[in-house]
């Protein structure tokens, strides 16, 4: 039950960060949009073309978020969940990671993003890629894999803290 509540809290916190940021300035999170929409934004001069999908500032922002999440997860898992070993730390952290990842994919992306006019970028409103559910599912599969190293570190931190 504790893990379920922690997952819900993590989902709420994640949503409180992502939803306002995306609704306020969709161009600010353009790296998370489908490729065709990013390309149209470049053609419209709304953003610049880059060699990489993620700018250094995007990587720093996401890297800092992961570091904070790893440290917070290790602390919570030891103090509240009483995780005592690597497997418990890794497993609990990965369950929470997966709950966030798939909530993001299914609710925030496939329901909100694909159907909300608030995330439409002017000049791209007509694009069918806003309804590309497969793009979001693929991104979540990648996100699931990216969670493995972060959760491995949580497991190691749990081991060190015990």
N, C-alpha and C positions, 0 to 999 in steps of 0.2 A: 504494500500500500504506500509506503514511503517513496518508493521508486516511482510509482504512478504520480504522486503529488509533485515530486521533484521534476518529472517530465512535463507536467502541466505548467509549473512555474517557469521552466526553461522555455517552453513554447510561448507563453505570454510575454516574457522578457524579449525573446527573439522578435516576436510580432511587433512589440512596442518600439523596437529599433527600426525594423525593416519597413513596415507599412508607412509611417509618417515620412521617412526619408524618401521612399519611392514616390509617394503621392505628391510631396512638396516639389521635388525636382527629379523627374524621370531621367533627364540627361545625366544627372550625377551618378546614376547607377546603370548607365548604358551598357557597361561591360557584361551585365547580367541578362541583357535582352537577346532575343534570337538574332543570328548573324544577318539576315536580310534587313531587319529593322536597323541594326547598327550601320549597315551599308547605306541605307536610305538617308540616315541622319548625316553621314559623311557627305553624301551627294548634295544634301540641302544646306551644308555648311554649318550644321548645328553642333558638330563635334569634328575633331580632326582624326585623320587616319593614322593608325599606329601599326607598328609591326607586330605587336603583341596584343592579345585581347585585353589583358589587364595591365594598366599603367603601374608604375612603381608605387604611387600613392594608394592604389587599390590593394596591392600586395601588402603594403605596410599596414593599412587599415584592417585587412583581414588577418594578417599575422598577429597584430596586437590583440585583436579579438580572440584569436585561438589561444594565445598565451594566457590571457586573463581567464578564459573559460577552463583551460587545463588546470591552472592553479586553484581556481574556485572549486572545480569538480573534485580535485584531490582532497581539498580541505573538507568539503561537505561529505564526501564519501567516507572519510575517516571519522569525522566528528558526529555525523548524524546517522549514516548507514552502518557505521562500525565495520567498514571493510577492513579485513585483516591481512589480505595477501594480494599479490599481483592480479590473479584471475578475478577476484571480486572487484577490484578497482577498475580493471579493464572492462569487465563485463557490464558492470553498472553504468560506467561512463558511455559505453557503446550503445546500450539500450536508450539512454537519454539522447545521445547524438542521433540515433536513428529516429527517435520520436520527433525531434526537431526537423530533421531532413525530410521525412515523409509528410509531416504537417505542412512544411514549406511547399513541397511539390504538389500535394493534392489539394490543399485548401488555399494557401496564398497564391500559388502559381496557376493551377488549373481552374480554380473557381474565381478568385479575386482578379489576378492579373489578366487572365484570358477574357474576362467579361466586364471589367471596370473601365469606364471612360477616363477616370482620373489618372491612369497610367499611360494613356495615349499621348504620344509626342506629336505636336502639330506638324502636319505634312505626311504623317505615317498612318493616319486613322483608318485608311482604306485597306491596310495590309492584312492578309489572311494569317500571317505569322503570329499575330496576337492570339490566335486560337490553335497554336501548334503545341498540343498537349504532349506529344512525343518528345519534343525538345526539353520540356521540363522534367519528364520522367528520366530521360538520359542524363540530364544534369544532376538529378538526385542520385542516380546510380554512381556517378562520379563522386558526388558528395559523400556517399556511403563509404567509398574506398578512401577518400581523403580523411575520413574520421578515424581510420585505423591507426595511423601514426600518432595522432593526438591522444587517442584513448590508450595506446601503448605507453605513452609518457605518463598519463594519469595512473596507470597500473604501476609503473615504476615509482612514481611519487608516493603512492599508497604504501608500497613496499618499504620505501625509505622512511616514511613518517611513522610506520609501525615499528 
